[in-house]
Amino acid sequence: MTQQQFSLHNETVKNHSFLAEMYRDGYFPNKLVDKGTAILIDLCFQIEEKQPQTLEQLYTLTHLATDKFNDLQGEFEENDSEIETVARDCIGMDFKFIATAYGFKDADVEKLIATRDW
């Protein structure tokens, strides 16, 4: 758990290990997975701060976070890695986990990360 996670209000999210599968796979540099984890934790803070009431409002927040993962893709490539199938699934599942943890059980994974280019 990161220091920043301690500040979250949602206990389910606070105790979650983000991007765990990527950390276990040496193909993904930990320093970049750390950046991905920070994006997801920031998304949680955004949800807690803005308190979206509809799926569309949630999707607006998740698209901003997805765009940050898009920006990170170049750094993965510079480190002989990429956001490929394993990473896509792992990231997508964590977006779904976050949506569910904040009460959006009907959120569609593909819509959560619709702006992805990875």
trRosetta pair geometry for C-beta under 8 A, 3 or more apart (Angstrom, degrees):
i j d omega theta_ij theta_ji phi_ij phi_ji
1 5 4.8 -116 -171 72 89 140
1 6 6.9 97 145 -56 119 77
1 14 7.2 31 -143 167 130 65
1 15 7.0 -46 -88 -123 128 39
1 17 7.7 -91 -69 -89 62 67
2 5 4.8 109 57 -7 75 100
2 6 7.9 -124 99 -9 53 79
2 37 6.8 140 -31 137 137 126
2 38 7.8 149 -127 -87 178 71
2 41 6.5 -62 55 -74 136 161
3 6 6.0 -43 -171 13 41 116
4 7 6.0 -54 -170 26 48 112
4 8 7.9 59 140 -32 67 91
4 38 7.4 69 42 -126 157 76
4 41 5.4 88 107 152 123 148
5 8 5.7 -35 -165 5 51 117
5 13 7.6 -149 -151 132 95 79
5 14 5.4 133 164 -146 92 59
5 41 5.9 -96 -78 -125 76 125
6 14 7.0 74 -110 -154 27 109
7 45 7.8 19 102 -98 110 109
8 13 5.5 -98 148 96 153 112
8 14 4.7 -166 74 -81 112 87
8 41 7.4 -117 -56 -156 126 86
8 44 5.5 -13 -118 134 131 131
8 45 7.0 -108 -97 -76 86 70
8 48 6.7 -174 -146 -38 75 153
9 14 7.9 -144 81 -50 12 120
9 48 5.6 138 26 -136 112 136
10 13 4.1 49 95 21 115 112
10 14 6.2 173 90 -21 57 88
10 44 6.8 -122 39 -165 125 114
10 48 6.9 -139 -17 -81 102 114
10 101 5.7 95 163 151 141 112
10 102 6.6 -67 -92 -84 156 76
11 14 5.2 -53 -139 35 32 119
11 15 6.3 15 166 -8 66 110
12 15 6.6 -73 -155 42 22 97
12 16 6.7 34 149 -42 60 108
12 101 4.4 -161 96 -138 127 110
13 16 5.5 -48 -150 11 36 121
13 44 5.1 150 170 -131 150 140
13 98 6.5 58 -111 -120 117 72
13 101 4.9 125 -57 141 91 156
13 102 7.6 23 -47 -53 133 86
16 94 7.9 138 150 -137 135 92
16 97 6.5 138 -144 148 153 139
16 101 7.6 -84 -37 -73 143 155
17 20 4.4 61 117 -73 113 113
17 23 7.9 -85 165 23 109 144
18 36 7.6 -163 140 117 115 87
18 37 4.5 136 90 -128 126 86
18 40 4.9 169 -146 78 147 149
18 41 7.0 -118 -14 -49 158 84
18 94 5.5 73 -143 -141 82 142
19 22 4.3 -36 175 38 98 119
19 23 6.1 107 116 -26 85 91
19 33 5.2 -177 129 -168 142 99
19 36 5.4 90 -68 103 157 122
19 37 5.4 -111 23 -72 124 86
19 40 7.2 179 -28 -2 101 147
19 90 5.7 75 -134 149 62 121
19 91 7.0 13 -98 -84 96 65
19 94 6.3 -32 -57 -46 62 155
20 23 5.7 -55 -151 34 34 112
20 24 6.5 30 154 -19 66 107
20 90 7.7 -151 52 -152 56 117
21 24 5.8 -57 -151 35 33 111
21 25 6.5 21 155 -13 65 112
21 86 6.6 -140 136 175 122 99
21 89 7.8 -33 78 92 158 98
21 90 4.4 -140 59 -103 119 126
22 25 5.9 -64 -145 41 33 105
22 28 4.5 -41 -173 67 91 164
22 33 4.7 173 120 -118 118 123
22 36 7.1 3 82 67 163 152
22 86 7.3 143 -88 129 72 101
22 87 5.8 62 -97 -111 117 79
22 90 5.2 163 -36 112 97 164
22 91 8.0 43 -40 -52 138 79
23 28 7.5 -73 -74 83 26 118
23 30 6.4 55 -131 -115 77 87
23 33 5.5 167 -77 137 70 158
25 28 5.5 61 87 13 96 99
25 86 6.4 64 -29 135 172 152
27 81 5.7 134 157 -123 73 102
27 86 7.8 89 65 60 138 142
28 32 6.5 -120 179 76 82 109
28 33 5.2 82 137 -59 118 112
28 76 7.4 -33 -132 -132 78 108
28 81 5.5 120 -108 -164 48 148
28 87 6.5 136 -87 -87 134 114
29 32 4.6 74 74 12 95 105
29 33 7.0 -170 92 -8 46 86
29 76 7.6 -173 26 -123 101 62
29 79 4.8 -55 -15 156 140 152
29 81 6.1 -150 -7 -3 87 150
30 33 5.3 -55 -141 40 37 111
30 34 6.1 48 154 -28 67 100
31 34 5.5 -43 -151 28 31 119
31 35 7.1 35 147 -20 58 98
32 35 5.4 -43 -154 29 42 114
32 36 6.7 44 146 -17 65 99
32 72 6.5 133 -165 -178 98 112
32 75 5.6 173 -114 119 119 115
32 76 5.7 134 172 -84 160 74
32 79 6.4 -158 -29 37 140 154
32 81 7.1 176 55 72 154 142
33 36 5.3 -50 -153 36 39 116
33 37 6.4 45 147 -22 67 101
34 37 5.5 -50 -148 34 33 114
34 38 6.5 37 151 -22 64 103
35 38 5.5 -50 -150 33 34 115
35 39 6.7 40 148 -23 63 99
35 72 5.8 167 113 -121 128 130
35 75 7.4 20 49 85 161 156
36 39 5.5 -48 -153 28 36 114
36 40 6.7 31 151 -15 65 103
36 69 6.5 52 -122 -109 91 94
36 72 6.5 153 -74 138 81 172
36 91 6.8 -91 -169 -102 129 107
37 40 5.8 -56 -152 37 34 110
37 41 6.3 32 152 -17 68 107
38 41 5.7 -53 -142 39 32 110
38 42 6.2 36 155 -21 64 106
39 42 5.7 -56 -149 37 28 112
39 43 6.5 35 148 -25 62 102
39 65 5.4 126 166 -160 97 89
39 68 4.7 179 -126 102 125 133
39 69 6.1 155 125 -59 169 79
39 72 7.5 -96 -39 -31 146 142
40 43 5.4 -46 -152 28 35 117
40 44 6.8 39 148 -20 63 98
40 65 7.0 86 -93 -171 43 136
40 94 5.6 -37 -124 143 147 130
40 95 7.6 -121 -119 -77 101 60
40 98 6.6 -153 -166 -59 94 140
41 44 5.5 -47 -156 30 38 115
41 45 6.7 39 146 -17 65 100
42 45 5.5 -50 -151 35 38 113
42 46 6.3 42 149 -22 67 102
42 65 7.0 167 85 -108 97 103
42 68 8.0 28 68 25 138 173
43 46 5.5 -52 -149 34 33 114
43 47 6.5 34 152 -19 65 103
43 61 6.4 120 -152 150 83 103
43 62 6.6 53 -149 -105 131 59
43 64 8.0 162 -105 80 87 91
43 65 4.2 6 -81 -82 118 151
43 95 7.8 -53 137 -118 168 75
43 98 6.1 26 110 178 122 164
44 47 5.7 -52 -149 35 32 111
44 48 6.4 28 153 -15 65 106
44 98 6.0 -122 -80 -140 85 116
44 102 7.8 -175 -133 -56 71 125
45 48 5.7 -57 -147 40 32 109
45 49 6.0 27 156 -17 67 110
46 49 5.8 -58 -142 40 28 108
46 50 5.8 -1 170 6 68 115
46 61 5.0 167 122 -151 128 121
46 64 7.5 -160 -157 74 172 133
46 65 7.6 -155 30 -55 146 110
47 50 6.6 -65 -127 51 21 90
47 51 7.3 78 169 -85 53 31
47 52 6.4 -60 -136 11 74 100
47 58 7.2 29 -115 -125 106 84
47 61 6.1 135 -74 132 74 164
47 98 7.2 170 -14 166 155 107
47 102 5.1 -65 160 -110 144 164
48 51 7.1 11 -170 -66 23 72
48 102 8.0 -126 -66 -114 64 123
50 57 7.5 -160 135 168 118 111
50 61 6.6 -178 57 -79 144 131
52 57 3.4 175 -148 114 104 111
52 58 4.5 170 100 -63 155 64
52 60 7.5 167 -107 46 135 101
52 61 6.2 -125 -41 -6 137 129
52 104 8.0 5 91 -63 116 134
53 57 6.0 55 40 30 58 152
54 57 4.7 100 55 5 78 100
54 58 7.1 -139 99 -2 44 86
55 58 5.4 -55 -149 39 37 113
55 59 6.1 40 153 -23 70 104
55 104 6.2 130 -101 -151 76 120
55 106 6.8 -74 -79 91 132 99
55 107 6.0 172 -132 -99 103 75
55 111 7.6 27 165 118 116 143
56 59 5.6 -49 -144 35 31 113
56 60 6.7 41 152 -26 61 98
57 60 5.7 -45 -156 24 33 116
57 61 7.2 28 149 -12 61 102
58 61 5.8 -60 -160 38 38 108
58 62 6.2 27 151 -14 73 109
58 99 6.3 87 171 -125 142 97
58 102 7.6 162 -118 93 124 130
58 104 5.3 48 -80 -86 172 165
58 107 6.3 -85 111 -102 146 127
58 112 7.7 -42 133 -113 103 84
59 62 5.6 -55 -137 42 36 107
59 63 6.0 41 160 -26 68 104
59 107 7.8 173 -68 -141 82 102
59 111 5.7 -55 -111 151 126 98
59 112 6.6 -123 -113 -107 73 41
59 114 7.2 18 -163 14 113 122
60 63 6.0 -53 -148 31 24 112
60 64 7.0 27 152 -19 58 102
61 64 5.9 -54 -157 31 34 111
61 65 6.7 29 149 -13 65 105
62 65 5.5 -54 -151 40 40 112
62 66 6.1 46 148 -24 69 104
62 95 5.9 85 -150 -157 123 116
62 98 7.9 155 -100 86 107 128
62 99 7.3 -10 -71 -71 141 108
62 112 4.5 -73 154 -166 159 72
62 113 6.7 -85 152 -68 112 50
63 66 5.3 -48 -143 35 35 115
63 67 6.4 43 153 -24 63 100
63 113 8.0 151 -98 -130 54 26
63 114 6.5 -32 -99 56 102 90
63 115 4.5 86 -152 -5 91 132
64 67 5.7 -49 -153 29 31 115
64 68 7.1 34 147 -20 60 99
65 68 5.6 -50 -158 29 39 114
65 69 7.0 39 145 -15 65 98
65 95 7.6 164 95 -109 132 105
66 69 5.5 -51 -156 34 40 111
66 70 6.6 49 143 -24 67 99
66 95 7.7 23 -73 -98 96 146
66 112 7.6 149 -57 137 125 62
66 113 4.8 152 -106 -141 131 65
66 114 7.3 142 61 48 174 45
66 115 4.7 132 97 64 129 95
66 116 5.1 -94 -173 -66 117 75
67 70 5.2 -43 -152 28 39 119
67 71 6.7 42 149 -20 64 99
67 115 5.6 -25 -64 118 81 137
68 71 5.5 -47 -152 33 37 114
68 72 6.6 40 147 -23 63 105
69 72 5.3 -54 -149 34 38 116
69 73 7.1 64 149 -44 62 84
69 83 6.8 97 169 -105 104 164
69 91 6.3 92 -130 -159 156 150
69 113 7.9 -23 50 -142 146 109
69 116 6.7 -22 87 -117 121 93
69 118 6.8 -97 136 16 105 137
70 73 5.9 -30 -165 -7 37 117
70 115 7.1 -76 -36 128 137 92
70 116 6.4 -173 -71 -140 95 48
70 117 5.0 64 -128 30 110 100
70 118 6.8 -163 -105 -20 60 100
71 74 7.2 -46 177 19 43 104
72 75 5.4 -55 -165 38 58 115
72 76 6.5 62 141 -24 79 99
72 83 7.4 84 96 -46 98 130
73 76 5.7 -53 -155 31 36 113
73 77 6.6 34 151 -17 67 105
73 82 7.0 28 -159 -150 82 73
73 83 5.4 -79 -108 12 86 117
73 117 7.1 -86 -19 85 161 92
73 118 5.3 -165 -97 -78 126 120
74 77 5.6 -55 -150 36 35 112
74 78 6.4 37 151 -21 67 104
75 78 5.5 -49 -145 34 34 114
75 79 6.5 17 157 -4 64 110
76 79 6.0 -75 -155 49 30 100
76 81 4.5 -91 -174 93 84 92
76 82 5.1 122 126 -108 122 29
76 83 5.7 144 23 -32 170 74
77 80 7.8 42 -172 -76 34 18
77 81 7.2 -113 -75 68 25 50
77 82 5.8 41 -80 -90 73 86
82 87 7.5 -154 115 24 53 146
82 118 7.5 -178 168 -149 86 110
83 87 4.4 -123 -148 107 61 140
83 88 6.3 101 158 -62 87 72
83 91 7.1 3 -156 -12 117 147
83 118 3.8 7 91 180 122 149
84 87 5.6 87 46 25 48 105
84 88 6.7 -80 133 -12 23 100
84 118 7.7 -102 -72 174 29 98
85 88 5.7 -53 -139 33 25 112
85 89 6.4 21 163 -15 62 106
86 89 6.1 -59 -152 37 27 108
86 90 6.2 23 153 -17 64 112
87 90 5.6 -58 -143 40 31 111
87 91 5.9 27 160 -16 68 109
87 118 7.4 -52 101 144 117 133
88 91 6.1 -59 -143 40 24 106
88 92 5.9 24 159 -18 63 114
88 116 7.6 112 -131 160 97 157
88 118 6.3 -165 -86 117 98 94
89 92 5.8 -58 -143 40 25 112
89 93 6.2 25 159 -19 63 109
90 93 6.0 -57 -147 35 25 109
90 94 6.6 21 154 -15 61 107
91 94 5.9 -60 -152 37 31 108
91 95 6.6 34 150 -20 65 102
91 113 7.1 100 122 -104 105 150
92 95 5.6 -51 -151 32 34 112
92 96 6.5 32 151 -16 65 105
92 109 4.9 59 178 -177 105 118
92 112 7.3 127 -148 76 70 118
92 113 5.6 -91 -106 3 82 150
93 96 5.5 -52 -148 39 35 113
93 97 6.2 44 149 -25 66 102
93 109 7.5 -10 -81 -124 41 133
94 97 5.2 -43 -142 32 37 118
94 98 6.4 41 155 -21 64 100
95 98 5.8 -53 -152 34 30 111
95 99 6.5 31 151 -18 64 105
95 109 6.5 116 83 -141 111 73
95 112 4.4 148 146 137 128 137
95 113 5.6 173 13 -50 172 103
96 99 5.7 -52 -147 36 33 112
96 100 6.2 30 156 -16 66 108
96 107 6.7 -177 -128 92 64 109
96 109 4.8 -31 -67 -92 117 96
96 112 6.5 -163 -71 11 61 162
97 100 5.9 -61 -149 40 27 108
97 101 6.1 28 155 -22 65 110
98 101 5.7 -56 -144 36 28 113
98 102 6.4 9 161 -3 64 110
99 102 6.3 -73 -153 46 26 97
99 104 4.2 -75 179 79 86 113
99 105 7.7 160 126 -77 91 20
99 107 3.7 -75 167 41 151 157
99 112 6.0 -103 -45 -100 140 135
100 103 7.8 102 -175 -25 30 8
100 104 6.6 -95 -77 71 30 61
100 105 5.3 60 -125 -101 80 60
100 107 7.2 -127 -55 35 62 112
104 107 4.3 51 135 -36 110 114
107 111 7.0 -135 -174 74 72 109
107 112 5.6 62 161 -66 116 111
108 111 4.0 68 75 14 105 110
108 112 6.7 -168 89 -18 51 82
109 112 5.5 -51 -149 28 32 116
109 113 6.7 -10 166 16 66 105
110 113 6.8 -77 -147 56 27 81
110 114 6.3 64 150 -83 64 76
111 114 5.2 -4 -144 -46 37 117
113 116 4.7 16 160 -29 97 122
